């Protein structure tokens, strides 16, 4: 199954903590990690009449000429095809290795029959804005559920100890949809509006790519068999249905499979005249915080809200769940790889006993059949951090976007949302230039740094041990303190800024670097003041003891030491609230923000109450 996932950050004792419950945007991406599509193992690729016609041409060995080829028929690939067709481009061919979605988006009986069958995607402000720009949001929105807040159980909290928070200060509400259903929505958009311009071919594997000229790309393809079209990691077998496609523009949206990216890197190795720093490379990071997971469906009882994210954190596992558009919930059980007890539950009875002990608030909501399925399914791993660079184009006819350009763990719902931003940026680049060659270079110039920075910043949240505390938890604490004290000078924490659709990731990084520089300057000044105060005090004490006429303690020294003492007290208070879990930092910050908003509202109402009098009030 393609299912849901999230990640964690705890490795350092009582300092590092799981990323699962950091923020509600974290839960946006919680159910969005690609996995093998085992549910489709018995389904043959569905081929339309148009696809069949192309296959007949291909099997003759004749090279077919196409204007545009999009490799990858997932959300990013289909959104790209729609964006290009919206500009009036014709003869757009989308090649997808996997089988198409099992139903149209409106067929509720299919999508609601097996909640854990399709992993969920959270569309935040970035994704919604981009889909509106390419004209596809109206086709997606009717089939989404809405998340307006979260309810979280901290470690050790009783069953009735969950803390609920409703988000009221966000310009966009999170919208949740099954990944395959999102694909079905975009396919429906293709069928109804662009059937004459876009041809989607399922069950097609791209075997190799070549660039005979600067403005032409040739793809060697083959038709997948049942296994290839159903399994994420399978490859096409050699068949007679092999063919070639050529295009003046190829968009690589083939995700973490990296067929096109690897081909570009291989060709760049042969271009010896290229300087080393400009060679195309795939930068892969080792997973330093490995987690595995299982998906757990459940139904809400009466009295529980159906429009919030539910999460619980324990000493051994984390659990996070989002609502499906049909009203049921699908959760993710995040597990450490060495937690053999959780991964080897033998049957439904053992699973029930486990959930009764570890997650008693959710255990009654999970049916025996679902528990049996949870015990039977193997654990799955999260994707690795990866990006390509230093450019996102090759020659004058190829461009990479989405997961093909930047792959992150689904912690903060940034994967598919940033992919849709890539699509909107490519459309804008084509609008602003007069040729494909200029457009792909302009796109690369604008989005290459974004691809690199989103991966680097996301990875900094995923480190363990002391490094994780220094690179993630400590900055969160500092941002909470400084932003509350001087909101006009210091920005909110990095996580909150990365969710803002009006900011580029480049802007977020530079803003936080400026904040860090100011914080270091303030700390340096405080440290110097503290040293001066301590030195003066020591000299005065020593002078008094030895009855020598040394400089006494200056009242100014005490005043200078006051900010140090205040900051230290604030630090200890914030650190005490953390209690080893970074989620508590953000929870405390959110609570403080709500308290400040309430005080501001009350202050605004006081003059009105004084004018109207107590009776009117």
N, C-alpha and C positions, 0 to 999 in steps of 0.2 A: 504494500500500500504506500502511496504517497501520503504522508501523515504529518503531524504537527511536531513542533520542537521549540526548545529554548535552550538557554545556556546558563552557566554559573561562573562565579568568580572566587569561590572560597577555597583557599589552600592555606593561608596563614592563620594561625590560631587566634580566634576572637578578633581578627582584623579584617580579613577578606571575607566576602559573603556572596551569596548567589545573586546573579543579575536578573533572575526570573521575575522578582517582584519590585524592580527598581521604579518603574513608572508605568503608567497605563500604555504609553507608546511601546514599551517593552513587550507588552502582551499583544500588541498589534501584529508583531512578527512572530509571535510564539508558535503559531500553527502554520508555519510557512517554510519548512525545510523539505526539499525534494527527496523522495525515496522511491524504490522500485514500485512500479505499478502492477502489483501481483493480481489485483482484482480483474485485470484485463487479459489474463493469460490464456483464456479460452476464446477470446473475441478476435476475429480476423479484422484487419484494417478495413474500414469502410471506404470505398472508392466511388467517387461520383463519376458521372458520364464524362465530364471534362477531364478528370484525372485518367480515366481509362483511355481516352483518345490520345493523351500525351504518352502513355505507356506504349501504345501501339506504334507511335512514331519512334519512340526510343528504342524499342527492341529491334528495329531495323538497322540500328547502328548509325542513323542519321543524326547529326548534331542539330538541335533545335535552337533557334535564336530567340532570346528573351531580352526584354529591356531591363527588368529589375528582378533580382532573385533575393528573397529573404530566407535565410537558413534558420529554421526554428519557428514552429507554429504555436508557441506558448503565448502568454499574455503580451510580452514585449514584441515578439515577432508579428503577431496579428495587429497589435496597435500600430506598429510601423507600417504595415501594409495599408491600414485604414488611413493613416496620416498622409501617405504618399498618394493614395487614390483621391483623397480629398483635394489635393493640389491639382488634380486632373491628369496624373500619370496613368498610363495604361500598361497592359501586359505585365502585371506583377504576379510572380509565382512564389508561393510560400511552400517550403519543403519542411515537413515534420516527420520525424521517425516514428513517433508513438501513434497509437490509434486515436481517433477523435473522441470527444466527450460522449458519454453514453446517452445523452438526451439533450433536448433543447432546454434553455434556461427556465421556461415556465412549467416544466413537467415536475411538479412538486413531489409526486409519488416516488420518483427516482432519487432525487436529491435528499429527501427526508427519510428514505428507507434504511439507510445505513450511515449513521452520523460519522463514524470513524473511518469511513471509506475514503473520504476526500478531505485533505487538510485545508485549513482555513487561512485566508489572507486578510490582513488588516490594511485598509486603504486610508491613509491619513491625509493631511492637507496637501503634501507634495504630490501624492498620486492623484487625488481628486482634481487638483488644479491642472495637472498635465492632461488628464483624460478630457477635461472640459476644453482645453486648448486644441486637442486633436478631434473634437466632436464625437467622442465615444461615451461620455459619462452618462448621458440619458439612456443608453442601452444597458448600462451596468447598475445604476442606482436602484431601480425597482426590485432587484433581487438581492439586496444587501440588508443585513441587520445593522442596528445602531448600538454603539457602546458609549455610554455617557459617564461612566465612572468605574470604580473598582471596590471590591470588598476583600480585605486581606486578613489572614490569620498569621500573626507573628509566631516564632517558635515558642512553644509552651503555652500558647493561648488556649483557653477552654473552648468548647464547641460554640458557646454563645459569645465568644470574645472577638469575633471578627470586627474590623474597623471599616466602615463604609464611607467613601468619599465620592461626591458627585462633582464633576468638572464643569464649572460654569464660566470660565474665563478663556475658552479656546475658540478661535474663529471657525474651526472645522471639527465636527464630530466624527469619531472613528466609524468607518463602515466596514463590515465584515462579510466576506463571501467565500464560498468554496473555490479553490483554485481552478478546478475543472469547470465549474459553473461560470467563472469569469471568462474562461476560454470559450465556453458555449455562447456567452453573451456577445463576445467579439466576433465569433463565427456567424452569429445571427445578423450582426451588423453588416458583415461582408455579403451575406446572402441577399439581404433586403435592399442594400444601397449600392453595392459595388460588385455585383455578380459579373458584370461585363468587363471589369478591370482587374479583379483579383482571382487567381486560381490557387486553391489550397490543396496540396497533395499530401495525404497521410501515408505512413508506411514507407517513407523514402529515406534512405541513408546516404549522406554525402561521404564518399570514400576518400576523395582527394580534391585539391584545388590547385590551379595554376594561373599565372598571369602572363599570357603571351605578349601583351603590350601594356603600356601604361594605363590605358583606359578600357581594358577588357579583362574579364575574368572568366575562366572555364571551370565548371564543376563536373566531376565524374561521380555519378550516382548509381544506386542499385535499389531495387525494391526489397523491403524487409519481409521476412517470413513471420509467422505468428509469434515466435519467441522474441525476435528483434523488435517487433512493434509493441510488445507488451512489457518488456523488461528494460529498466533504466540503463543497466550496464551491459546489455547484450549488443552484439554487432551483427550486421547483415551477413548472411552467407552468400557465397558466389552463386548468382543465378543468371539466367539468360536475359532477364529484364534489366540490363544495365544500359545507361544512357548518359549523355552529356547535355549540359545546359551552358550557354554563354550569356553574359549580361554586361551592360555598361555600368551597372551599379549592383553590388552585392552587400547586403546588410547581414552581419553575423549576429544572430540572436539565439545561438544554440546553447546558451547557458554554460554550466560548468563542464559540459562535455568537451569543449575547447578544440573542436576539430579545426575550425578556421584559425583560431589563435595559434595553435601549434604549427599549422602550415605556414603562417606568416613568419613565425620565429625561425622555422627551418629555412625558409628562403632568405631571410636576412643574414643567416650564417654564411650564405654563399656570396653575399654582396660585400666583398672584402674592403672595398673603398669606403664603406660607412665607418665613421668614428665609433668607438665602443659605446660611448654614452648615448648614441642615437639608435642603436640596434634594438629592435623589438624583442621584448622578453616577457615571459609569464612569471610574475613574482609570487611564489608560494610561501606561506608561513607554516611552520610546524605548529601543531595543536598543543599548546601548553596547558590547557584546561579542558581535558577530555570529559565529555558527558555523553551518556546514552539516554534514550527515552522510550516510553511506550505511550500510546494514546488510549484514553479512557472516556467513553461516552457516558452521559448520564442525563436524567430528566429532573427538572426543578420541581420541588414540592410547592403547594400553595403558600403564598406569603413571601416567596423569594422573588426578587426582581429579575426580569429576563433581559435587561438591557445594560448589564454591567459585567465587568471581568471579575471572576472569582479566583483567588489564589491563596495558597497556604504554604508556609515554609516550616520545615522541621529540621532536626539535626542531621538527618540522613538523606531526605529527598525533598523536592519541591514540586508543587502541583499548581497548574495554571490552566484556566479554562475560559473559552469565549463562546458566545451564543451563535448558533447557526441561524440562517434566515427563517427556518421552519420553527424555531423556538427551543429546540433541544440544545444541549451543550456538549462540547468536545474538549476534554482536558488533556494535558500533557503531564506525565509523571517523569520528572527529570532525575536521573540516577547516576551515581558515580560508577565508573567501570568495575571497581573492585567490590561493589555491593552485590555479592552473589545471591544473597537472600531474596532481594527484590527481583532480580532477573531470573530466578529459577523457581518461581512459585509453581507447584506441580498441577494444581487444579483450582476450581472455583472455590472450594471450601477453604483451602489455604489462602487464597487471595482475599476472601472475605475476612478471615481472621487478621490478615495483614492490614487491610484498610481499616478495620475496626480499631486497631491499635494505633496506627500511624496517622490516618486521616479520618477520624470518627465523624466529622461534620459532613463528609461526602460519601462515606460508605453506604448509608441507607438509600442514597440516590442512584446507586449503580445496581443494575439487575444481575441475577446469577449468570445469565447467558453472556452478558458483557464481561463479567469477571472471568468466566471461562475463556473467553476470547483473549482477554488481556494476559492471562496466564500462558496461553498457547502461543501467542505471537512472540517472535524474537525481538530483542531490543534493536534500536536503530541509532546511527550516529549522525551528528550534525555535520554540515559542510565545513570546509576549511576556508580560511581567509586567503584571498587571491586577487590580484589585479594585473592588468597588462599595461605596458608602457614602453617608452615614454610617450607614445602616440596611440591614438585609437583609430587610425586609418592606415591603409597600405596602398601605395601607388596612388592612382587617381580614381579607383573604382570600388574600393572596399572600405567598410567602416564597421566597427564593433560597438555594441551597446548592451545594456542590461548585465546579466550575470556573466556573459561572455567577456565583459570588460572589467567587472568588479563583483566579487563574490564575498558575502559576509554571512556570519551566523545570524539567524533570524531573531535577534534579541529585541530590536527596536523598530521593527516594521519598516526598515529602510530599503530592503532589497528590491521588492517589486515597485515601491514608490519611486525610488531613484531611477529604476529602469524606465518607468513612464516619463520621468523628467528627461532622460536621454532621448526618447522618441520625440518629445516636444522640441528639444534643442535641435535635433536633426531636421525637423520640419522648418524651424526658423532659419537654420543655416541655408537650406535650399531656397527659401523665400528671399533671402538677402543676397544671394549670389546668382551668377548667370550660367554657371556650369557645374556639373557633378564634381569635377575635380576640385574646384574652389570650395564647394559646399562641404565635402568630406574633410578638407583641411581646416576649414573654419570650425566645424563641429569638434574635431580633434583638439583644436586650440582651446576651445571653451570647456570641454568636458574631460580631458585627460587628467588634469590636476584634480578634478572632482572625484574621478574614479580612484585615484591613488589615495586621496585624503580620507574618503569615507571608509576605506579598508583599514588604513593606518589608525584612524581614530577609534573605529569599532574594535580593532584588535587590542588597543590600549585598555579597553574595558574588560578584556578577557584574560588578563595575566593573573597568575596566582602568586601566593606568598607575599613577601615584603615588596617586591616590585609592583604587584597588583595594588597594594595599599598606597604606595607612593604615587603611582600613575593614575589611580582612579578614586579611591576612597578619600584620600587626603584632599585632592582638588575639590571633591564634592563638598566636604566640610568647609573648606576655605571659601568656596563660592557662596555657600549658604550664609556664612557670617558676613562677608564683605558686601554681598548684594543687598542683604537686609539693612546693613548700616549705611551704605551709600549706593542706592539703586540707580542713581543718575550717572555714577562713575563705573561701577562694576556690573557686568552682565550676569544673567542667571547661569546655572550650571550648564555644562556642555551638552548633556542629554536634552535638556529643554530647548536649547538653541538649535540642535540638529533637527528638531521636529518642525521648526519654523519654515514655511514654504517660501518666505520672502528672502531667505538668506541662502547663499551658496555655502557649501562646505568649506571652501577656501576662506570665505568671510568669517565663518565660525572659528576656524583655526587661528586666524590672525587676531581676532578679537580676544580669544582666550589667551593667546600669547601676550597680548598687551596687558590683560588682567594679571597674568602671572608676573610680568615685569614690575607692575605697580605693587603687587603684593610683596615681592622680594624687596623692593625699595622701602616699603613700610616696615617690613620685618627688620631690615638692616638698621633703619632709624630707631626702631624700638630697642633693638639689641644694643646699639651704641648708647642710647639713653639709659638703659638698664645698667650697663657696665659703668657708666659715669656715676650713676646714683649709688651703686654698690661700692665703687672705689671711694667716693666721698664719705659714705657711711663708715667704711672700714677705717679710713684715715682718722675720722673723728673719734671712733671708739678707741683706737690705739692711742691717739693723742690724749684722750681723757685718762686712760689707764696709766700712761707713762707721765701724766701731768705735764705734757708739752703743749706749747701754743700752736697747734695745727688748725687748719681750716675747719670750722665746725660744719655740721650738716646744714646745708642750705635748704630753706623751704622750697626753693625752685626745684631742687633735686627730687623732693617728694612729689611735686606736681608732675615732673617729667616721668617719674616711675608709675604714676597713676594709670596712664594708658596701657602700660605693660600688664599691670595687675588686672585691669578690666578685660583686656583681651584674653589673658590666661584664664580668668574665670569663665568667660564666654566659651573658650575652647573646651574646658573641662565639662561644662554643661552640655555642649553639643556632643562631645565624645561619650559622655555618660548615656545620652539618648541613643547613640548608635548601638551600644551593647554588642559589638561584634558583627552587626548585620547592616550592610550599606543601605538596605531598603528602609531601615528606620531613619536614616539621615533624610531621605527624601520625604518620608512620611511626616517627620517633624517640620521640615521646610514647608510642606503643603499645608499643615495645620497652622503654622505661623502666618502664611499668606491669607488663609481664610479668616483668621482672627483680625488681621490688619484690615481686610475688606469690610468685615463686620463693624469695626470701630469707625471706619470712614463713612459707612452708610448711616450709622447712628449719629455721627457728627453732622452729617448733611441734613438729617431729619429734625434736629433740635430746634433750629430757627423756625421751621414750619410748625412744629408743635407749639412753640411759644406764641405764634401768631394766631393759630386756629383755636387754641385753648384746649383744656382737657376733655371737654364734652365731645368736640369734633374729633379729637384724636381717638 
